[in-house]
Amino acid sequence: MARIVYRIVQHDGGWAYQLDGAFSETYRSHDAAMQAARRAAAEQKMPGAAAEIEYEDADGKWHSEHAGGHDRPDVDIVE
């Protein structure tokens, strides 16, 4: 199972959460950024709809898969 980590960091004169190098909007307080990260983490855990997915790999080969919508990542928040 995939694992994602939101990090609470100082950013642009306030606080933000960060995931894979991308920052959220800036919040005035650490607590506000933490609450926003908790909301984002909760959304990550919600199952989605089943779908057929097609994608091209690094070698240029196309793949088709069925995504059931229930394979959700483990989510952590680090201060």
mmCIF file of the N, C-alpha and C atoms, coordinates in Angstrom:
data_MODEL
# 
_entry.id   MODEL 
# 
loop_
_atom_site.group_PDB 
_atom_site.id 
_atom_site.type_symbol 
_atom_site.label_atom_id 
_atom_site.label_alt_id 
_atom_site.label_comp_id 
_atom_site.label_asym_id 
_atom_site.label_entity_id 
_atom_site.label_seq_id 
_atom_site.pdbx_PDB_ins_code 
_atom_site.Cartn_x 
_atom_site.Cartn_y 
_atom_site.Cartn_z 
_atom_site.occupancy 
_atom_site.B_iso_or_equiv 
_atom_site.pdbx_formal_charge 
_atom_site.auth_seq_id 
_atom_site.auth_comp_id 
_atom_site.auth_asym_id 
_atom_site.auth_atom_id 
_atom_site.pdbx_PDB_model_num 
ATOM 1   N N  . MET A 1 1  ? 0.847   -1.177 0.000   1.00 0.00 ? 1  MET A N  1 
ATOM 2   C CA . MET A 1 1  ? 0.000   0.000  0.000   1.00 0.00 ? 1  MET A CA 1 
ATOM 3   C C  . MET A 1 1  ? 0.895   1.244  0.000   1.00 0.00 ? 1  MET A C  1 
ATOM 4   N N  . ALA A 1 2  ? 0.473   2.229  -0.724  1.00 0.00 ? 2  ALA A N  1 
ATOM 5   C CA . ALA A 1 2  ? 1.217   3.486  -0.801  1.00 0.00 ? 2  ALA A CA 1 
ATOM 6   C C  . ALA A 1 2  ? 1.125   4.235  0.527   1.00 0.00 ? 2  ALA A C  1 
ATOM 7   N N  . ARG A 1 3  ? 2.140   5.046  0.785   1.00 0.00 ? 3  ARG A N  1 
ATOM 8   C CA . ARG A 1 3  ? 2.160   5.870  1.998   1.00 0.00 ? 3  ARG A CA 1 
ATOM 9   C C  . ARG A 1 3  ? 2.500   7.290  1.589   1.00 0.00 ? 3  ARG A C  1 
ATOM 10  N N  . ILE A 1 4  ? 1.718   8.237  2.054   1.00 0.00 ? 4  ILE A N  1 
ATOM 11  C CA . ILE A 1 4  ? 2.018   9.646  1.805   1.00 0.00 ? 4  ILE A CA 1 
ATOM 12  C C  . ILE A 1 4  ? 2.165   10.354 3.146   1.00 0.00 ? 4  ILE A C  1 
ATOM 13  N N  . VAL A 1 5  ? 3.016   11.385 3.143   1.00 0.00 ? 5  VAL A N  1 
ATOM 14  C CA . VAL A 1 5  ? 3.310   12.111 4.376   1.00 0.00 ? 5  VAL A CA 1 
ATOM 15  C C  . VAL A 1 5  ? 3.134   13.606 4.124   1.00 0.00 ? 5  VAL A C  1 
ATOM 16  N N  . TYR A 1 6  ? 2.232   14.201 4.871   1.00 0.00 ? 6  TYR A N  1 
ATOM 17  C CA . TYR A 1 6  ? 2.087   15.655 4.889   1.00 0.00 ? 6  TYR A CA 1 
ATOM 18  C C  . TYR A 1 6  ? 3.001   16.190 5.982   1.00 0.00 ? 6  TYR A C  1 
ATOM 19  N N  . ARG A 1 7  ? 3.757   17.231 5.666   1.00 0.00 ? 7  ARG A N  1 
ATOM 20  C CA . ARG A 1 7  ? 4.652   17.849 6.644   1.00 0.00 ? 7  ARG A CA 1 
ATOM 21  C C  . ARG A 1 7  ? 4.172   19.273 6.917   1.00 0.00 ? 7  ARG A C  1 
ATOM 22  N N  . ILE A 1 8  ? 4.112   19.640 8.190   1.00 0.00 ? 8  ILE A N  1 
ATOM 23  C CA . ILE A 1 8  ? 3.748   21.002 8.572   1.00 0.00 ? 8  ILE A CA 1 
ATOM 24  C C  . ILE A 1 8  ? 5.047   21.801 8.623   1.00 0.00 ? 8  ILE A C  1 
ATOM 25  N N  . VAL A 1 9  ? 5.127   22.865 7.823   1.00 0.00 ? 9  VAL A N  1 
ATOM 26  C CA . VAL A 1 9  ? 6.366   23.634 7.699   1.00 0.00 ? 9  VAL A CA 1 
ATOM 27  C C  . VAL A 1 9  ? 6.066   25.131 7.698   1.00 0.00 ? 9  VAL A C  1 
ATOM 28  N N  . GLN A 1 10 ? 7.077   25.914 8.076   1.00 0.00 ? 10 GLN A N  1 
ATOM 29  C CA . GLN A 1 10 ? 6.965   27.364 7.929   1.00 0.00 ? 10 GLN A CA 1 
ATOM 30  C C  . GLN A 1 10 ? 7.102   27.682 6.452   1.00 0.00 ? 10 GLN A C  1 
ATOM 31  N N  . HIS A 1 11 ? 6.244   28.587 5.983   1.00 0.00 ? 11 HIS A N  1 
ATOM 32  C CA . HIS A 1 11 ? 6.254   28.895 4.558   1.00 0.00 ? 11 HIS A CA 1 
ATOM 33  C C  . HIS A 1 11 ? 5.658   30.269 4.308   1.00 0.00 ? 11 HIS A C  1 
ATOM 34  N N  . ASP A 1 12 ? 6.369   31.092 3.575   1.00 0.00 ? 12 ASP A N  1 
ATOM 35  C CA . ASP A 1 12 ? 5.868   32.373 3.084   1.00 0.00 ? 12 ASP A CA 1 
ATOM 36  C C  . ASP A 1 12 ? 5.277   33.247 4.193   1.00 0.00 ? 12 ASP A C  1 
ATOM 37  N N  . GLY A 1 13 ? 5.971   33.311 5.327   1.00 0.00 ? 13 GLY A N  1 
ATOM 38  C CA . GLY A 1 13 ? 5.539   34.161 6.433   1.00 0.00 ? 13 GLY A CA 1 
ATOM 39  C C  . GLY A 1 13 ? 4.474   33.555 7.319   1.00 0.00 ? 13 GLY A C  1 
ATOM 40  N N  . GLY A 1 14 ? 4.183   32.280 7.122   1.00 0.00 ? 14 GLY A N  1 
ATOM 41  C CA . GLY A 1 14 ? 3.175   31.598 7.941   1.00 0.00 ? 14 GLY A CA 1 
ATOM 42  C C  . GLY A 1 14 ? 3.485   30.118 7.999   1.00 0.00 ? 14 GLY A C  1 
ATOM 43  N N  . TRP A 1 15 ? 2.449   29.314 7.935   1.00 0.00 ? 15 TRP A N  1 
ATOM 44  C CA . TRP A 1 15 ? 2.582   27.857 8.018   1.00 0.00 ? 15 TRP A CA 1 
ATOM 45  C C  . TRP A 1 15 ? 1.825   27.215 6.867   1.00 0.00 ? 15 TRP A C  1 
ATOM 46  N N  . ALA A 1 16 ? 2.313   26.067 6.422   1.00 0.00 ? 16 ALA A N  1 
ATOM 47  C CA . ALA A 1 16 ? 1.660   25.333 5.347   1.00 0.00 ? 16 ALA A CA 1 
ATOM 48  C C  . ALA A 1 16 ? 1.874   23.850 5.580   1.00 0.00 ? 16 ALA A C  1 
ATOM 49  N N  . TYR A 1 17 ? 1.144   23.042 4.837   1.00 0.00 ? 17 TYR A N  1 
ATOM 50  C CA . TYR A 1 17 ? 1.504   21.632 4.794   1.00 0.00 ? 17 TYR A CA 1 
ATOM 51  C C  . TYR A 1 17 ? 2.130   21.369 3.439   1.00 0.00 ? 17 TYR A C  1 
ATOM 52  N N  . GLN A 1 18 ? 3.033   20.423 3.407   1.00 0.00 ? 18 GLN A N  1 
ATOM 53  C CA . GLN A 1 18 ? 3.799   20.133 2.212   1.00 0.00 ? 18 GLN A CA 1 
ATOM 54  C C  . GLN A 1 18 ? 3.673   18.647 1.892   1.00 0.00 ? 18 GLN A C  1 
ATOM 55  N N  . LEU A 1 19 ? 3.523   18.335 0.616   1.00 0.00 ? 19 LEU A N  1 
ATOM 56  C CA . LEU A 1 19 ? 3.463   16.959 0.151   1.00 0.00 ? 19 LEU A CA 1 
ATOM 57  C C  . LEU A 1 19 ? 4.284   16.853 -1.119  1.00 0.00 ? 19 LEU A C  1 
ATOM 58  N N  . ASP A 1 20 ? 5.301   16.021 -1.095  1.00 0.00 ? 20 ASP A N  1 
ATOM 59  C CA . ASP A 1 20 ? 6.162   15.798 -2.266  1.00 0.00 ? 20 ASP A CA 1 
ATOM 60  C C  . ASP A 1 20 ? 6.673   17.100 -2.879  1.00 0.00 ? 20 ASP A C  1 
ATOM 61  N N  . GLY A 1 21 ? 7.072   18.041 -2.037  1.00 0.00 ? 21 GLY A N  1 
ATOM 62  C CA . GLY A 1 21 ? 7.651   19.289 -2.514  1.00 0.00 ? 21 GLY A CA 1 
ATOM 63  C C  . GLY A 1 21 ? 6.643   20.377 -2.855  1.00 0.00 ? 21 GLY A C  1 
ATOM 64  N N  . ALA A 1 22 ? 5.359   20.059 -2.849  1.00 0.00 ? 22 ALA A N  1 
ATOM 65  C CA . ALA A 1 22 ? 4.328   21.056 -3.142  1.00 0.00 ? 22 ALA A CA 1 
ATOM 66  C C  . ALA A 1 22 ? 3.749   21.582 -1.832  1.00 0.00 ? 22 ALA A C  1 
ATOM 67  N N  . PHE A 1 23 ? 3.535   22.899 -1.782  1.00 0.00 ? 23 PHE A N  1 
ATOM 68  C CA . PHE A 1 23 ? 3.010   23.542 -0.584  1.00 0.00 ? 23 PHE A CA 1 
ATOM 69  C C  . PHE A 1 23 ? 1.518   23.825 -0.726  1.00 0.00 ? 23 PHE A C  1 
ATOM 70  N N  . SER A 1 24 ? 0.819   23.742 0.390   1.00 0.00 ? 24 SER A N  1 
ATOM 71  C CA . SER A 1 24 ? -0.566  24.192 0.435   1.00 0.00 ? 24 SER A CA 1 
ATOM 72  C C  . SER A 1 24 ? -0.565  25.715 0.443   1.00 0.00 ? 24 SER A C  1 
ATOM 73  N N  . GLU A 1 25 ? -1.740  26.279 0.553   1.00 0.00 ? 25 GLU A N  1 
ATOM 74  C CA . GLU A 1 25 ? -1.795  27.714 0.798   1.00 0.00 ? 25 GLU A CA 1 
ATOM 75  C C  . GLU A 1 25 ? -1.160  27.994 2.155   1.00 0.00 ? 25 GLU A C  1 
ATOM 76  N N  . THR A 1 26 ? -0.829  29.239 2.413   1.00 0.00 ? 26 THR A N  1 
ATOM 77  C CA . THR A 1 26 ? -0.209  29.622 3.680   1.00 0.00 ? 26 THR A CA 1 
ATOM 78  C C  . THR A 1 26 ? -1.283  29.949 4.704   1.00 0.00 ? 26 THR A C  1 
ATOM 79  N N  . TYR A 1 27 ? -1.091  29.433 5.911   1.00 0.00 ? 27 TYR A N  1 
ATOM 80  C CA . TYR A 1 27 ? -2.017  29.673 7.024   1.00 0.00 ? 27 TYR A CA 1 
ATOM 81  C C  . TYR A 1 27 ? -1.317  30.526 8.070   1.00 0.00 ? 27 TYR A C  1 
ATOM 82  N N  . ARG A 1 28 ? -2.082  31.264 8.848   1.00 0.00 ? 28 ARG A N  1 
ATOM 83  C CA . ARG A 1 28 ? -1.509  32.179 9.841   1.00 0.00 ? 28 ARG A CA 1 
ATOM 84  C C  . ARG A 1 28 ? -0.860  31.445 11.007  1.00 0.00 ? 28 ARG A C  1 
ATOM 85  N N  . SER A 1 29 ? -1.356  30.248 11.328  1.00 0.00 ? 29 SER A N  1 
ATOM 86  C CA . SER A 1 29 ? -0.831  29.544 12.502  1.00 0.00 ? 29 SER A CA 1 
ATOM 87  C C  . SER A 1 29 ? -0.518  28.087 12.177  1.00 0.00 ? 29 SER A C  1 
ATOM 88  N N  . HIS A 1 30 ? 0.314   27.508 13.015  1.00 0.00 ? 30 HIS A N  1 
ATOM 89  C CA . HIS A 1 30 ? 0.639   26.093 12.918  1.00 0.00 ? 30 HIS A CA 1 
ATOM 90  C C  . HIS A 1 30 ? -0.626  25.263 13.053  1.00 0.00 ? 30 HIS A C  1 
ATOM 91  N N  . ASP A 1 31 ? -1.483  25.626 14.002  1.00 0.00 ? 31 ASP A N  1 
ATOM 92  C CA . ASP A 1 31 ? -2.714  24.874 14.230  1.00 0.00 ? 31 ASP A CA 1 
ATOM 93  C C  . ASP A 1 31 ? -3.634  24.895 13.009  1.00 0.00 ? 31 ASP A C  1 
ATOM 94  N N  . ALA A 1 32 ? -3.731  26.031 12.353  1.00 0.00 ? 32 ALA A N  1 
ATOM 95  C CA . ALA A 1 32 ? -4.576  26.118 11.159  1.00 0.00 ? 32 ALA A CA 1 
ATOM 96  C C  . ALA A 1 32 ? -4.027  25.237 10.035  1.00 0.00 ? 32 ALA A C  1 
ATOM 97  N N  . ALA A 1 33 ? -2.714  25.226 9.873   1.00 0.00 ? 33 ALA A N  1 
ATOM 98  C CA . ALA A 1 33 ? -2.097  24.357 8.863   1.00 0.00 ? 33 ALA A CA 1 
ATOM 99  C C  . ALA A 1 33 ? -2.314  22.887 9.215   1.00 0.00 ? 33 ALA A C  1 
ATOM 100 N N  . MET A 1 34 ? -2.229  22.554 10.497  1.00 0.00 ? 34 MET A N  1 
ATOM 101 C CA . MET A 1 34 ? -2.455  21.179 10.940  1.00 0.00 ? 34 MET A CA 1 
ATOM 102 C C  . MET A 1 34 ? -3.896  20.754 10.652  1.00 0.00 ? 34 MET A C  1 
ATOM 103 N N  . GLN A 1 35 ? -4.850  21.617 10.943  1.00 0.00 ? 35 GLN A N  1 
ATOM 104 C CA . GLN A 1 35 ? -6.251  21.290 10.668  1.00 0.00 ? 35 GLN A CA 1 
ATOM 105 C C  . GLN A 1 35 ? -6.483  21.077 9.171   1.00 0.00 ? 35 GLN A C  1 
ATOM 106 N N  . ALA A 1 36 ? -5.864  21.905 8.349   1.00 0.00 ? 36 ALA A N  1 
ATOM 107 C CA . ALA A 1 36 ? -6.003  21.761 6.899   1.00 0.00 ? 36 ALA A CA 1 
ATOM 108 C C  . ALA A 1 36 ? -5.365  20.449 6.428   1.00 0.00 ? 36 ALA A C  1 
ATOM 109 N N  . ALA A 1 37 ? -4.225  20.103 6.981   1.00 0.00 ? 37 ALA A N  1 
ATOM 110 C CA . ALA A 1 37 ? -3.567  18.846 6.618   1.00 0.00 ? 37 ALA A CA 1 
ATOM 111 C C  . ALA A 1 37 ? -4.422  17.651 7.040   1.00 0.00 ? 37 ALA A C  1 
ATOM 112 N N  . ARG A 1 38 ? -5.063  17.744 8.194   1.00 0.00 ? 38 ARG A N  1 
ATOM 113 C CA . ARG A 1 38 ? -5.953  16.655 8.643   1.00 0.00 ? 38 ARG A CA 1 
ATOM 114 C C  . ARG A 1 38 ? -7.139  16.493 7.695   1.00 0.00 ? 38 ARG A C  1 
ATOM 115 N N  . ARG A 1 39 ? -7.687  17.612 7.221   1.00 0.00 ? 39 ARG A N  1 
ATOM 116 C CA . ARG A 1 39 ? -8.792  17.528 6.257   1.00 0.00 ? 39 ARG A CA 1 
ATOM 117 C C  . ARG A 1 39 ? -8.318  16.879 4.959   1.00 0.00 ? 39 ARG A C  1 
ATOM 118 N N  . ALA A 1 40 ? -7.144  17.295 4.476   1.00 0.00 ? 40 ALA A N  1 
ATOM 119 C CA . ALA A 1 40 ? -6.603  16.718 3.241   1.00 0.00 ? 40 ALA A CA 1 
ATOM 120 C C  . ALA A 1 40 ? -6.323  15.224 3.421   1.00 0.00 ? 40 ALA A C  1 
ATOM 121 N N  . ALA A 1 41 ? -5.786  14.836 4.569   1.00 0.00 ? 41 ALA A N  1 
ATOM 122 C CA . ALA A 1 41 ? -5.500  13.425 4.844   1.00 0.00 ? 41 ALA A CA 1 
ATOM 123 C C  . ALA A 1 41 ? -6.786  12.609 4.880   1.00 0.00 ? 41 ALA A C  1 
ATOM 124 N N  . ALA A 1 42 ? -7.833  13.164 5.466   1.00 0.00 ? 42 ALA A N  1 
ATOM 125 C CA . ALA A 1 42 ? -9.120  12.459 5.526   1.00 0.00 ? 42 ALA A CA 1 
ATOM 126 C C  . ALA A 1 42 ? -9.674  12.232 4.120   1.00 0.00 ? 42 ALA A C  1 
ATOM 127 N N  . GLU A 1 43 ? -9.498  13.209 3.242   1.00 0.00 ? 43 GLU A N  1 
ATOM 128 C CA . GLU A 1 43 ? -9.967  13.055 1.859   1.00 0.00 ? 43 GLU A CA 1 
ATOM 129 C C  . GLU A 1 43 ? -9.192  11.965 1.139   1.00 0.00 ? 43 GLU A C  1 
ATOM 130 N N  . GLN A 1 44 ? -7.911  11.821 1.449   1.00 0.00 ? 44 GLN A N  1 
ATOM 131 C CA . GLN A 1 44 ? -7.094  10.776 0.822   1.00 0.00 ? 44 GLN A CA 1 
ATOM 132 C C  . GLN A 1 44 ? -7.591  9.383  1.181   1.00 0.00 ? 44 GLN A C  1 
ATOM 133 N N  . LYS A 1 45 ? -8.206  9.246  2.346   1.00 0.00 ? 45 LYS A N  1 
ATOM 134 C CA . LYS A 1 45 ? -8.649  7.937  2.819   1.00 0.00 ? 45 LYS A CA 1 
ATOM 135 C C  . LYS A 1 45 ? -10.023 7.537  2.289   1.00 0.00 ? 45 LYS A C  1 
ATOM 136 N N  . MET A 1 46 ? -10.746 8.486  1.686   1.00 0.00 ? 46 MET A N  1 
ATOM 137 C CA . MET A 1 46 ? -12.090 8.194  1.193   1.00 0.00 ? 46 MET A CA 1 
ATOM 138 C C  . MET A 1 46 ? -12.004 7.379  -0.093  1.00 0.00 ? 46 MET A C  1 
ATOM 139 N N  . PRO A 1 47 ? -12.773 6.286  -0.176  1.00 0.00 ? 47 PRO A N  1 
ATOM 140 C CA . PRO A 1 47 ? -12.749 5.499  -1.414  1.00 0.00 ? 47 PRO A CA 1 
ATOM 141 C C  . PRO A 1 47 ? -13.323 6.298  -2.574  1.00 0.00 ? 47 PRO A C  1 
ATOM 142 N N  . GLY A 1 48 ? -12.831 5.995  -3.749  1.00 0.00 ? 48 GLY A N  1 
ATOM 143 C CA . GLY A 1 48 ? -13.320 6.655  -4.948  1.00 0.00 ? 48 GLY A CA 1 
ATOM 144 C C  . GLY A 1 48 ? -14.158 5.698  -5.775  1.00 0.00 ? 48 GLY A C  1 
ATOM 145 N N  . ALA A 1 49 ? -14.524 6.123  -6.947  1.00 0.00 ? 49 ALA A N  1 
ATOM 146 C CA . ALA A 1 49 ? -15.322 5.296  -7.855  1.00 0.00 ? 49 ALA A CA 1 
ATOM 147 C C  . ALA A 1 49 ? -14.399 4.382  -8.653  1.00 0.00 ? 49 ALA A C  1 
ATOM 148 N N  . ALA A 1 50 ? -14.898 3.217  -9.000  1.00 0.00 ? 50 ALA A N  1 
ATOM 149 C CA . ALA A 1 50 ? -14.144 2.309  -9.858  1.00 0.00 ? 50 ALA A CA 1 
ATOM 150 C C  . ALA A 1 50 ? -13.987 2.939  -11.239 1.00 0.00 ? 50 ALA A C  1 
ATOM 151 N N  . ALA A 1 51 ? -12.842 2.667  -11.889 1.00 0.00 ? 51 ALA A N  1 
ATOM 152 C CA . ALA A 1 51 ? -12.590 3.252  -13.204 1.00 0.00 ? 51 ALA A CA 1 
ATOM 153 C C  . ALA A 1 51 ? -11.583 2.397  -13.962 1.00 0.00 ? 51 ALA A C  1 
ATOM 154 N N  . GLU A 1 52 ? -11.636 2.508  -15.262 1.00 0.00 ? 52 GLU A N  1 
ATOM 155 C CA . GLU A 1 52 ? -10.617 1.896  -16.111 1.00 0.00 ? 52 GLU A CA 1 
ATOM 156 C C  . GLU A 1 52 ? -9.545  2.956  -16.360 1.00 0.00 ? 52 GLU A C  1 
ATOM 157 N N  . ILE A 1 53 ? -8.298  2.574  -16.192 1.00 0.00 ? 53 ILE A N  1 
ATOM 158 C CA . ILE A 1 53 ? -7.182  3.511  -16.314 1.00 0.00 ? 53 ILE A CA 1 
ATOM 159 C C  . ILE A 1 53 ? -6.253  3.040  -17.421 1.00 0.00 ? 53 ILE A C  1 
ATOM 160 N N  . GLU A 1 54 ? -5.842  3.959  -18.274 1.00 0.00 ? 54 GLU A N  1 
ATOM 161 C CA . GLU A 1 54 ? -4.830  3.678  -19.290 1.00 0.00 ? 54 GLU A CA 1 
ATOM 162 C C  . GLU A 1 54 ? -3.680  4.643  -19.077 1.00 0.00 ? 54 GLU A C  1 
ATOM 163 N N  . TYR A 1 55 ? -2.452  4.119  -19.147 1.00 0.00 ? 55 TYR A N  1 
ATOM 164 C CA . TYR A 1 55 ? -1.287  4.981  -18.983 1.00 0.00 ? 55 TYR A CA 1 
ATOM 165 C C  . TYR A 1 55 ? -0.119  4.433  -19.778 1.00 0.00 ? 55 TYR A C  1 
ATOM 166 N N  . GLU A 1 56 ? 0.809   5.329  -20.083 1.00 0.00 ? 56 GLU A N  1 
ATOM 167 C CA . GLU A 1 56 ? 2.014   4.977  -20.828 1.00 0.00 ? 56 GLU A CA 1 
ATOM 168 C C  . GLU A 1 56 ? 3.187   4.950  -19.865 1.00 0.00 ? 56 GLU A C  1 
ATOM 169 N N  . ASP A 1 57 ? 3.984   3.888  -19.897 1.00 0.00 ? 57 ASP A N  1 
ATOM 170 C CA . ASP A 1 57 ? 5.143   3.804  -19.009 1.00 0.00 ? 57 ASP A CA 1 
ATOM 171 C C  . ASP A 1 57 ? 6.350   4.504  -19.632 1.00 0.00 ? 57 ASP A C  1 
ATOM 172 N N  . ALA A 1 58 ? 7.452   4.506  -18.899 1.00 0.00 ? 58 ALA A N  1 
ATOM 173 C CA . ALA A 1 58 ? 8.664   5.216  -19.343 1.00 0.00 ? 58 ALA A CA 1 
ATOM 174 C C  . ALA A 1 58 ? 9.222   4.655  -20.647 1.00 0.00 ? 58 ALA A C  1 
ATOM 175 N N  . ASP A 1 59 ? 8.899   3.393  -20.975 1.00 0.00 ? 59 ASP A N  1 
ATOM 176 C CA . ASP A 1 59 ? 9.380   2.772  -22.217 1.00 0.00 ? 59 ASP A CA 1 
ATOM 177 C C  . ASP A 1 59 ? 8.431   2.981  -23.388 1.00 0.00 ? 59 ASP A C  1 
ATOM 178 N N  . GLY A 1 60 ? 7.360   3.734  -23.176 1.00 0.00 ? 60 GLY A N  1 
ATOM 179 C CA . GLY A 1 60 ? 6.417   4.012  -24.244 1.00 0.00 ? 60 GLY A CA 1 
ATOM 180 C C  . GLY A 1 60 ? 5.357   2.942  -24.431 1.00 0.00 ? 60 GLY A C  1 
ATOM 181 N N  . LYS A 1 61 ? 5.284   1.982  -23.525 1.00 0.00 ? 61 LYS A N  1 
ATOM 182 C CA . LYS A 1 61 ? 4.287   0.912  -23.609 1.00 0.00 ? 61 LYS A CA 1 
ATOM 183 C C  . LYS A 1 61 ? 3.021   1.336  -22.869 1.00 0.00 ? 61 LYS A C  1 
ATOM 184 N N  . TRP A 1 62 ? 1.869   1.095  -23.494 1.00 0.00 ? 62 TRP A N  1 
ATOM 185 C CA . TRP A 1 62 ? 0.587   1.442  -22.889 1.00 0.00 ? 62 TRP A CA 1 
ATOM 186 C C  . TRP A 1 62 ? 0.065   0.284  -22.056 1.00 0.00 ? 62 TRP A C  1 
ATOM 187 N N  . HIS A 1 63 ? -0.567  0.630  -20.940 1.00 0.00 ? 63 HIS A N  1 
ATOM 188 C CA . HIS A 1 63 ? -1.137  -0.358 -20.026 1.00 0.00 ? 63 HIS A CA 1 
ATOM 189 C C  . HIS A 1 63 ? -2.577  0.029  -19.734 1.00 0.00 ? 63 HIS A C  1 
ATOM 190 N N  . SER A 1 64 ? -3.416  -0.985 -19.494 1.00 0.00 ? 64 SER A N  1 
ATOM 191 C CA . SER A 1 64 ? -4.798  -0.781 -19.066 1.00 0.00 ? 64 SER A CA 1 
ATOM 192 C C  . SER A 1 64 ? -5.005  -1.515 -17.755 1.00 0.00 ? 64 SER A C  1 
ATOM 193 N N  . GLU A 1 65 ? -5.636  -0.854 -16.801 1.00 0.00 ? 65 GLU A N  1 
ATOM 194 C CA . GLU A 1 65 ? -5.897  -1.457 -15.499 1.00 0.00 ? 65 GLU A CA 1 
ATOM 195 C C  . GLU A 1 65 ? -7.283  -1.059 -15.023 1.00 0.00 ? 65 GLU A C  1 
ATOM 196 N N  . HIS A 1 66 ? -7.825  -1.894 -14.167 1.00 0.00 ? 66 HIS A N  1 
ATOM 197 C CA . HIS A 1 66 ? -9.074  -1.568 -13.488 1.00 0.00 ? 66 HIS A CA 1 
ATOM 198 C C  . HIS A 1 66 ? -8.720  -1.074 -12.090 1.00 0.00 ? 66 HIS A C  1 
ATOM 199 N N  . ALA A 1 67 ? -9.159  0.106  -11.738 1.00 0.00 ? 67 ALA A N  1 
ATOM 200 C CA . ALA A 1 67 ? -8.947  0.657  -10.395 1.00 0.00 ? 67 ALA A CA 1 
ATOM 201 C C  . ALA A 1 67 ? -10.264 0.561  -9.641  1.00 0.00 ? 67 ALA A C  1 
ATOM 202 N N  . GLY A 1 68 ? -10.262 -0.227 -8.575  1.00 0.00 ? 68 GLY A N  1 
ATOM 203 C CA . GLY A 1 68 ? -11.484 -0.452 -7.830  1.00 0.00 ? 68 GLY A CA 1 
ATOM 204 C C  . GLY A 1 68 ? -11.920 0.708  -6.959  1.00 0.00 ? 68 GLY A C  1 
ATOM 205 N N  . GLY A 1 69 ? -11.028 1.653  -6.707  1.00 0.00 ? 69 GLY A N  1 
ATOM 206 C CA . GLY A 1 69 ? -11.369 2.823  -5.910  1.00 0.00 ? 69 GLY A CA 1 
ATOM 207 C C  . GLY A 1 69 ? -11.231 2.640  -4.411  1.00 0.00 ? 69 GLY A C  1 
ATOM 208 N N  . HIS A 1 70 ? -10.786 1.455  -3.989  1.00 0.00 ? 70 HIS A N  1 
ATOM 209 C CA . HIS A 1 70 ? -10.675 1.191  -2.548  1.00 0.00 ? 70 HIS A CA 1 
ATOM 210 C C  . HIS A 1 70 ? -9.228  1.055  -2.087  1.00 0.00 ? 70 HIS A C  1 
ATOM 211 N N  . ASP A 1 71 ? -8.269  1.137  -2.993  1.00 0.00 ? 71 ASP A N  1 
ATOM 212 C CA . ASP A 1 71 ? -6.856  1.025  -2.642  1.00 0.00 ? 71 ASP A CA 1 
ATOM 213 C C  . ASP A 1 71 ? -6.350  2.409  -2.250  1.00 0.00 ? 71 ASP A C  1 
ATOM 214 N N  . ARG A 1 72 ? -6.577  2.791  -1.023  1.00 0.00 ? 72 ARG A N  1 
ATOM 215 C CA . ARG A 1 72 ? -6.238  4.122  -0.531  1.00 0.00 ? 72 ARG A CA 1 
ATOM 216 C C  . ARG A 1 72 ? -4.901  4.081  0.193   1.00 0.00 ? 72 ARG A C  1 
ATOM 217 N N  . PRO A 1 73 ? -4.141  5.166  0.145   1.00 0.00 ? 73 PRO A N  1 
ATOM 218 C CA . PRO A 1 73 ? -2.828  5.194  0.790   1.00 0.00 ? 73 PRO A CA 1 
ATOM 219 C C  . PRO A 1 73 ? -2.930  5.331  2.305   1.00 0.00 ? 73 PRO A C  1 
ATOM 220 N N  . ASP A 1 74 ? -1.863  4.892  2.975   1.00 0.00 ? 74 ASP A N  1 
ATOM 221 C CA . ASP A 1 74 ? -1.689  5.229  4.384   1.00 0.00 ? 74 ASP A CA 1 
ATOM 222 C C  . ASP A 1 74 ? -1.243  6.690  4.416   1.00 0.00 ? 74 ASP A C  1 
ATOM 223 N N  . VAL A 1 75 ? -1.783  7.473  5.337   1.00 0.00 ? 75 VAL A N  1 
ATOM 224 C CA . VAL A 1 75 ? -1.490  8.906  5.397   1.00 0.00 ? 75 VAL A CA 1 
ATOM 225 C C  . VAL A 1 75 ? -0.970  9.268  6.773   1.00 0.00 ? 75 VAL A C  1 
ATOM 226 N N  . ASP A 1 76 ? 0.156   9.987  6.811   1.00 0.00 ? 76 ASP A N  1 
ATOM 227 C CA . ASP A 1 76 ? 0.719   10.482 8.060   1.00 0.00 ? 76 ASP A CA 1 
ATOM 228 C C  . ASP A 1 76 ? 0.887   11.996 7.969   1.00 0.00 ? 76 ASP A C  1 
ATOM 229 N N  . ILE A 1 77 ? 0.874   12.635 9.128   1.00 0.00 ? 77 ILE A N  1 
ATOM 230 C CA . ILE A 1 77 ? 1.151   14.068 9.222   1.00 0.00 ? 77 ILE A CA 1 
ATOM 231 C C  . ILE A 1 77 ? 2.313   14.232 10.196  1.00 0.00 ? 77 ILE A C  1 
ATOM 232 N N  . VAL A 1 78 ? 3.367   14.899 9.747   1.00 0.00 ? 78 VAL A N  1 
ATOM 233 C CA . VAL A 1 78 ? 4.572   15.103 10.556  1.00 0.00 ? 78 VAL A CA 1 
ATOM 234 C C  . VAL A 1 78 ? 4.717   16.589 10.844  1.00 0.00 ? 78 VAL A C  1 
ATOM 235 N N  . GLU A 1 79 ? 4.948   16.907 12.119  1.00 0.00 ? 79 GLU A N  1 
ATOM 236 C CA . GLU A 1 79 ? 5.129   18.315 12.485  1.00 0.00 ? 79 GLU A CA 1 
ATOM 237 C C  . GLU A 1 79 ? 6.577   18.710 12.423  1.00 0.00 ? 79 GLU A C  1 
# 
